[in-house]
């Protein structure tokens, strides 16, 4: 599953590819609880085991995508 995080006052986005064992609803609940406090850190672990932390106060938006197995690349991709 892909997660794209927009960070305030930064032109680039942070893309994190999570493992296939991550439940979508649990992930959304984790993101919501981290952003609710406003002064915490949103921590995600990618499929390689690396941890990524983003200060909750700096998050502009979070986009939770589909499972990475569903991604298509090339001219036939929608």
URTAPE-V650748 format. One record per pair of residues at least 24 apart in sequence whose ideal C-beta (glycine too) atoms are under 7 Angstrom apart, sorted by sequence separation. I is the first residue (numbers start at 1). GAP is how many residues later the second one is. D is the distance in Angstrom with one decimal. If there is no record, write none. Layout:
[[I:GAP:D] [I:GAP:D]]
//
This chain:
[[35:24:6.1] [18:26:6.7] [16:28:5.1] [18:28:6.2] [19:28:4.2] [17:29:5.7] [18:29:6.1] [16:30:5.2] [17:30:5.5] [31:31:5.5] [16:36:5.5] [28:36:6.2] [27:37:6.4] [14:40:6.6] [24:40:6.6] [3:41:6.3] [7:47:6.5] [20:47:6.2] [5:49:5.8] [20:49:6.7] [8:50:5.2] [7:51:5.3] [17:51:5.8] [7:52:6.6] [8:52:4.8] [7:53:6.2] [5:54:6.2] [6:54:3.9] [6:55:4.4] [5:57:5.4] [3:59:6.6] [4:59:4.2] [3:61:5.6] [4:61:6.9] [3:62:7.0] [1:63:6.9] [2:63:3.8] [1:64:6.3] [1:65:6.9] [1:66:5.3] [2:66:6.1] [1:67:6.3]]
//
